[in-house]
Amino acid sequence: MSKLPVVSGAECLKALEKIGFVVNRQRGSHIILVREEPKTTVTVPQHNELDRGTLRAIIRQVGLTVDEFVELL
């Protein structure tokens, strides 16, 4: 298992778009992304640096491993 990288909300957003997520809506600094197959919704905060726990939760919600997420970056 590789070390969790330090990424911004924008970098995370770009990585998730590569696996089929599209922006559904935004409320404040939080962007809600959806994917049709499999049906998944995830919220990404538009911060300069995502907390480790927040990033780990996003990765878990979309069904990836840390290594797979790092490859998308």
C-alpha positions in Angstrom: 0.0 0.0 0.0 1.5 3.3 -1.1 1.5 6.4 1.1 -1.5 8.7 0.7 -0.5 11.7 -1.4 -1.3 15.3 -0.6 -3.7 16.6 -3.2 -6.0 19.6 -3.7 -9.7 19.4 -4.4 -9.1 20.2 -8.1 -6.6 17.4 -8.5 -8.9 14.9 -6.9 -11.8 16.2 -9.1 -9.7 15.6 -12.3 -8.7 12.1 -11.1 -12.3 11.1 -10.5 -13.5 12.5 -13.8 -11.1 10.0 -15.5 -13.1 7.1 -14.0 -16.5 8.4 -15.2 -17.6 10.9 -12.5 -19.3 14.1 -13.7 -20.1 17.3 -11.8 -23.7 17.2 -10.7 -23.9 20.4 -8.6 -22.0 22.6 -6.2 -22.9 24.1 -2.9 -20.4 26.5 -1.5 -17.0 25.0 -1.7 -18.3 21.4 -2.0 -18.7 19.8 -5.4 -21.0 16.8 -5.8 -20.0 14.3 -8.4 -22.1 11.4 -9.7 -21.4 8.3 -11.8 -24.0 6.1 -13.5 -22.4 2.7 -13.4 -22.1 1.7 -10.7 -24.4 4.4 -9.3 -22.2 6.4 -6.9 -22.3 9.9 -5.5 -19.3 11.6 -3.8 -18.6 15.1 -2.4 -15.2 16.7 -2.9 -14.4 19.9 -1.1 -12.6 22.5 -3.2 -9.8 23.1 -0.8 -6.1 23.8 -1.5 -5.1 20.7 0.4 -7.5 17.8 1.4 -7.1 16.3 4.8 -5.8 12.7 4.8 -9.0 11.4 6.4 -11.2 13.2 3.9 -9.2 11.9 0.9 -9.2 8.4 2.3 -13.0 8.5 2.7 -13.4 9.7 -0.9 -11.2 7.0 -2.2 -13.1 4.4 -0.2 -16.5 5.7 -1.4 -15.6 5.4 -5.1 -14.3 1.9 -4.6 -10.6 2.4 -5.3 -7.4 1.5 -3.5 -4.8 4.2 -2.7 -2.5 2.7 -5.4 -5.3 2.9 -8.0 -6.0 6.5 -7.0 -2.3 7.5 -7.3 -2.2 6.1 -10.8 -5.1 8.3 -11.8 -3.2 11.4 -10.7 
